[in-house]
Amino acid sequence: MDNDQILVIDPRQDLDILKGLASEIRVEILLLVQERPRNINEIAQALDMAQSTIATNVMVLEKAGLIRTESIKGKKGMQKICHPVYREMVVKLKNEEPQQSRDDIVEVEMPIGLYTRYNVTAPCGLCSAENIIGYLDVPSSFLDPARMKAGLIWFETGYIEYKFPNNSLYKERPVTGVEFIAELSSEVPGTNKEWLSDICVSINGIQIGIWTSPGDYGDRRGKYTPAWWKLEGSQYGLRKSWRVTPEGSFIDGVKISDITLADLSLEAHHSITIRIGVEESADHVGGANIFGRGFGNYNQDLILRILF
């Protein structure tokens, strides 16, 4: 299989994905391409169905981000080859957060324009809900004071760094977790839903884990993306959660490393430093979009939670 990712589905937020799965035909298509990539004709023959029926359902799965396709030259013209995006999908019904009282969580929401350090390469830029900030593809525009109003930031390689208050120092209770939440996608001139990018998150200088973004989404306008922002530009991302606990580090509930809370040395810092970046040495150098309020599907900035 060409991909080893696990998808954790939140039924409250991922209705498009659930709709993509709500068909016996589409489930059978997913099972077939899990065995090996296949073209439309091979799938149609295996399921004894018309190619047009298969093609229609493949489009639904592709739009939901459950498969990716590529066109290659065959003996009788171009063929569309279907690949799985995930090797496993889990529907997460358990709602853990409401079980904790307000006293058990300290949450800070940081505007995406209030970064403390940056080092980015073009294509790059930032904009507010009203207009472009500074000049496109000019990294020095990231110094523009209007950056405080930014609702969308994008770059190819490098990083954006934020400092959150370390509120764990002011509660005489043990910390059980640190969680960082952001809406992110890859970045490519225009958009491309099959544009992989290894987006890395670090906390206090410790790399927590890399999430491989499937693409840069422009198939439809983001729920909160302003009307003036051209449809050819990045419209929305995926809401991702990095969490560090005494047991290890997790992305959307799936363990990705043995980095624990002890490794973050929270007690030694008056702030908690979060870095979002794409390294030049990454396997997939596909840039990053960071969505804040006024853009994307969630109308939120960057969220840091300390759990007690």
N, C-alpha and C positions, 0 to 999 in steps of 0.2 A: 504494500500500500504506500502511496506517495505522501501520506500525512498521518501523524500520530497524535493529533490534538483531541482533547476531550471537551465537549460543549456542555456547560451547565445551563439549563433553561429555567429562567424565572417566569412562570406563567403570567405574572402580573405585568411584565415588561416585554416579553418576547412572544406576543400574540402572532406576529407574522410567521415566526418559525413554527409555532403550533399549527397554524393554518396550513403551512406547507406540508406538515406531517399528517394532516387529517384526510388521508386518502389511501386506500389499499394499494392503488397503482403506484403512487409515489413511494410508499414504503417498500414495495417490491423493487422499484428502480434503485433505491438506496442500498438494498441488500445485494443487488447484482453488482453495483459498482464497488461495493466493499470487497467483493471477491477479487476484482481486477477492473481497471478502466475499460469502458466499452463505448462503442459508437452507437448512434441512435438506431441504426439498422439491427445491430446485434441485440440491443435491448428489446426491440420490437419482436424479433424472432423468438427470443427466450420467453417472452410473455404472451406470444401469439396475439399481438395487437397491431393496429395500423401505426405506421411511422408518424403520422400526423398527431395521433393521440399521445404517443410517447414524447414527441417534440414539445407539445403543449405542456405536459406535466414536468418535463425537464426545465422548461422556462420558469415554472412556479418554484421548483426546488432551487434553481439558480438565484432567483430573486430573493428567496429566503436565506441565501447564503449557506445552503446545505450541500451543494455540489458546485464544482467549478468546471468549466468547459474550455476546450481549446480546439481550434480548427487546424487540421493537418491535411496535406495532400495525399489522396488515396489513388487507387487504380481508376476509379470512376469519378474523379473530381474531389472536392473538399469534403472532409468528414469532420463531424463534431464529436470529439472524444469527451466523455463524462468522467470526472474524477471525484472521489469523496473528499470532503473538506475535514470531516471529523471521523475518527475511528469509533467513538462512543458518544452517546448523548444521554444526559441525565436530566430529568425534570425535577427541580428542587421545589417541593411543596412546603417544606418546613420553614416557618417564619421565625428566625432566631432572635432578631433584633427587638421586637416588641416585648419579649420575655424579660428584657432588662429595663429597669427603671431609669429615669433621667439621671439619678445619682450614680448610676453605673456606667454612664457614657458622657464624655466631654467631647463635643463636636465643634470644629471650626471650619467654616467655609471661606476659602481664599479666592478672591478674584484672580482670574488667570493672568491678568496684566500686572499683578503685584509681585513679580519675580524679583529676586535679589541678585541673581547672576544669570548670564546667558552666554552662549558661544554657538552660533548657528551658521549654516551655509545655505546659499540660495539653491533652489527656489525657496523663498521665505517671505514672511510678511505677517501683518496683524491688522485686524479691523474691529471696529465697534459695531453696535447694532445700527449705526447711522452711516458710517463711511470707512474707507481705508485710512489707516493711520500711517503717516509718513509716506515712504516710497516702497513699491514692490521690489522684492529681491535685493534690498539694500539692508544688510544686517545692522548698520548703525541706526536705522529707523526704530530698532527695539529700545533705543534710549529716549524716544519721544515721550514727553510727559503725558500725552494723551493715551499712552499704553495702559493707564489705570482703568480706562473704559473698555479695554479689549474684551471681545466676546469670542474671538477665534484667532488662534496663533498657528502658524505652520512653518515647517523648515525641513530640509532634507537630512542633514546630519548635524550632530552637536547635541546641545542640551539646554533646557530651561530649569532653573533652580529656585526653590521657594523655601522660606523659613517660617515655620508655624510655631506658635508659642508652645512650650513644653509644659502643659497644664498638669502633667503627672507629678510635678514637683510640689504642687500645692494641695494635694489630697493625701492624707496619711493612710492610704490603702494600697494593696498590691495591684500592679497593672497586669491584666490578663491578655491584653492584645492591643496592637496598633493597626488601624485599617486606613488605607488610602484609596479613594474612589475618584475616578475621572472618566469622562467621555472622550474616547480617542479613536483615531483611524490612521491609516497610511496617508502619504501625501505624494501625489504625482501631478504634473501639469495637466489641468482638466480633471477628470476622474477616471478611475479604473477599479472595478470591484474585485479584480483578481491581481492586485498589486500587493505582494507580501512585504511586510516590514517588521523587523525585530525591535520592538519598543521596550526599553529597559527602564525600570524604576529602582532607584537607590534611596535608602533612608540612612541618614547620618554617615554617608560615605560607603555604606555597605550595599552591594548589589543584591536586591531581594529576588528578582526574577525577571525573565524576558517573556513578554507576550508577543506572539507573532500575529500581527493584525492581518486579516485576510485581504483587505482592500481599502480603497478610497471611495466613499459612497456618494454617488450623484444620481442615482436612478430616480429619486423623488426628492422633493424639497423637505428639509428637516422640519419637524413639527414647530420649532420656534425660530428657524432661520428666516431672517427678514426678506421681504419680497424683492428688495433692490439687489440682493446678492444673486449673481447670475447662476442659472441652473448648471452651467458647465463647471462650476466650482464645487468644492467639498461641501456636502449638505448636512451630514450627521456622522456620528461615530457609534461605537459600542461602549456601553457603560461597564467598566472593568473595576474589580476590587482586588487590591493587594492587601493581605492581612498577615501580620507576624504575631505568633503566639509562643508560649514556652515549648510547644511541640514542633514548631517549624514554620515555614512560610507557605502561603497559599494564594492562588489566583482563582477567584470565583469558587472558593471552597475546595479546589484541587491542589494537593500538596505539590510544590515545585522545588523546594530546597530544604536543607536542614538548618538554615539561618533562623535563630531564635531571638526572643526578646533580649536575652542576655547579651547577644552580639551587638545590639544597638546601643548599649551603654546609655540608656535614657537619663540615668541619674547624673551623668557627667556633662550634660548639655542643657543650657537654658532655653534652647530652641530645638526643634526637630526639622532637619533639613531634608527636603524631598527633591529629588532630581529626576526629570523625565528626559530621556535621550535616545538617540539612535547612533550607534558607534559605526565609524567607517569600516571597522573590521568585522561587522556583523555578517551573518550568512545572508540575510535579506536586508539590504540597505534601501528601504522604501519610504523614508521620511516619516513625519508625524504631523497630525492635526490635533490640536487641543481645543475642545469646545467648552465654552463657558456660558454664562447667562446671556440670553438673546440669540443663541445659535443652537443647532443640533436638535436632539429629541428629548432632552431632559431638563433644560433651563436651569442648570446648576453650574456652579464653579467647582473648584477642587475641594474635596472634603477630606479632612483628617479626623479620625475618631480614636480616642484613647478609651479603652475598655477596662473597667475595674471589677 
